[in-house]
Amino acid sequence: MSKNKYFPNKWNLVKSLPDEIFAELAMPFDEFMEWRADSWLLPDEIEVLIRATHMPTHKVREYVYKRPEYARKKVRELIATEEHEVTVCHHDAVIHIPLNLI
């Protein structure tokens, strides 16, 4: 017996909805990307967010730092292993460091 409460799947309800509802919700891809991918907001107490993907296992870990010097140290650590793709997000930009550039 599972410890977690079961939440019923309601895909039949979504499938039975008329197409017009989804047409009203649709937006062009460029607008969607600008809205969701290009606009991020970190809380003031967080300076840097690091997302590291361990490529052999594809497991993702996130690290949050209040001080940039510790974030720099962690990025250097992850890059030195040559097994991680790293994405660094701070208040001004999002930077992706793919494995083949390391």
C-alpha positions, 0 to 999 in steps of 0.5 A: 500500500502506498503512503502517498495519497492517490490523486485521480488522473482526469485526462478524459475530462481534458480530452473531451473539451472542445478545440476552441478552448485550446485555440483561445489559450494558444500563443506564438512560440516566440511570445511563449519563449519571451514570456517563460524562458527569457524572463526569470526572477530570482528572489533578492536573497539568492545571488546565483542559481546553478543547475548541473546535469551529470551527463553519464546518468542525466541526473540534475542537481541545483545549487543556490548561493547567496555569495557569488564567490562560493558559486564561482568555486562550485562552477569550477568544481563542476567543470573540472570533473568534465562530466557536467553540463552547467547552467548558471542563472544570476540576476542579469543573465542565464549562462549555459556551459555545454560539456563539449566546450569544457 
